[in-house]
Every structure is written in structure tokens, then in C-alpha cells.
């Protein structure tokens, strides 16, 4: 069994919302012009705590899988399940 602990940065945090950009399939920390791509470490940390939400325009998605620097969300489009892959900045 692995235990995942909240640390001081997680106090009173319900969820971490990251922003997906459909044009490049990358995850960012905000919607501003100077937004930074989130890191692989941040992605893994947020997901391991069960608090990761990807927001794209006005829609929000739960992340169902994280592998390395990739996050996967699921959507229902015209009755068909669609999986989208999003990228965080890979660890160096």
C-alpha cells in the first residue's frame, strides 16, 4: 500500500484546475497569454491526490489516467466515447 499525503500546499485545496489548449493538446496553469505549461511532476502530484480537473473553454473533465507526462480525459461526443490525450512538460 502506498500512502499519499497532503502537504502544506494542499491545505484547503479541493481540486487543481489546469487548462487544456485544444490547438496544441498541452496543459497550462492559466488561460493568460504568458501561461506556463504544467510539469510532469505537477501532473503526477495532482492526479495522485485525486484532485485534477482539465478545463477546456467552458467544459471541465476529470482525468482518468496519467502516464509519464500524458493525461487522458474522456468525453461523450454524439453517443461515442472519445479519449483526449494532453501533455505536460516532460521531466528533464
Steps between C-alpha positions, in 0.01 A plus 500: 500500500624844412388799703458838337513786748383857469770752574475865606437607138187284493330651806141589411548400133202315353629463143778609269361643177739504205413639161512298181574675175326314217732641232813334646356242746715635784408579860562847643476668839267776377329638191720811486728571202809435715363174647757234587463137404459289812781257576492124505564514877202730558281277284596188695457675837155641423376171351632286787293708741185452291458873448581566135249667268570607142303801381467567128298808409184460710517121543673320787632143494626258761831336418464121481864404442847650527805334343835681499418853380164411341154543650186347353144630520178342375205671333178384340463639147179413312461180702860390445767498770797715405838493680723808481871498580652810661870572553687649793860616471711183514746451785857574406 
